[in-house]
Amino acid sequence: MKRASLVVVLLTVAAVVSAQQRSVDSLEPSALVSEGQRLFAVQGCYGCHIVGKFGTPIGPDLSNVGARLSRGYLERWIREPESQRPHAHMPQLELEAENVTALAAYLSSLR
């Protein structure tokens, strides 16, 4: 009985994650970038980073980050910064997968 319950829970989690990814995938590229820009402000990224004239220069200036780093790298960095650079001062963010995708899309658009 415990095994069946575990299977049901795992299938439910997989379905939720799949549905979330489909909702992100259904966004037009410009809508995804706009959502990422909104998240940059809402999540307080500007508290440590600058984009253009917006933000605080504690961490790196991200104004042209998309010209230097790929979207895939940015997604990995946002998800697990310490795995990309162990001694970086970037905090581990608590973001849903679709938010990571949107934020990385926005950052990769900055050129």
N, C-alpha and C positions, 0 to 999 in steps of 0.2 A: 504493500500500500504506500509506503514512504517513497519508493522508487517511482511509482505512478504519479504521485504528487510532485516530485521533483521534475519529472518530464513535463508535466503541465505547466509548472512555473517557468521552466526554461523555454518552452514553446511560446508562452505568453510574452516573455521578455524579448525573444527574437522577433515576434510579430510587432511589438511596440517599436523596437529599434528600426525595423524595416519600414514601418509606416512613417516614422520621423524622417528617415533618409529619403523616402519617396516625396515627402512634402518639401524638403530642401531641393531635391532634384527637379521638382516641378516649377521652381521659381525661374524666371528669366534671369540671365546673367546680371543685368542691371539691377533687378530687384534683390538679388543675392548680395551684390555689392552694397546696395543701400541698407539692407538689413545689417550687414557687417559694420557699416559706418555708424549706424544707430547703436549697435552693441559696443563699439569702441567708446562711445560716450556713456552709455548706460552702465557698463561694467567698470567704468572709471579708469580705463587704460590711459587717458590723457593725464592722469595724476602722476605718471612717470614718464610718458612719452610725448613727443611733439609730432604733429602732422601739420605741415604748413606753419601757421602762426598760432595754432591751437594746442595747448598742452603745457607740460612742465618738463624741463630738461634734466630729469633725474636719470632716466634710462636713455637708450639710444634714440636719436631722431629717426622716425619712421617715414618721413616725407617721401623717400624714394626707395623704400624697402623692396617693392615689387620688381624693381630693375635689378636688384642684387640677389634676391632669394626666390626660389620657386614656391608655388602655392602648396605643394606637398610638404616641403620643408617647413613652411610656416604653420601648416596644420600640426605637424609633429611637434614643433616648438611650442605652440599654444597648449597642446594636450599634455606634453611632458617636457618642460624646458630643461630639467636637470639631465634628461637622457641625451639632449643635444649638446649641452654645455654644463657639466657638473658644478662649476663654481659661479655660475651666473646668479644674479640677484633677482631673477624673475620668479614670482610666486607661482605655485601650482594653482591653476584656475579651475573652478568647479563649473564647467560649462557642459551643456548637452552637446551631443555630436553635431546636430544641425547648426548650433551656434558657433562651434569651432569652424565648421565649413564656411559659414557666412563671414566670420571675422577674417579668416585666411583669404577669402575671395576679395574682401575689401583691401586688406594689406597688400595683396599681390597686384591690385589695380593701381597702387601708388607708384608712379614712375616719374 
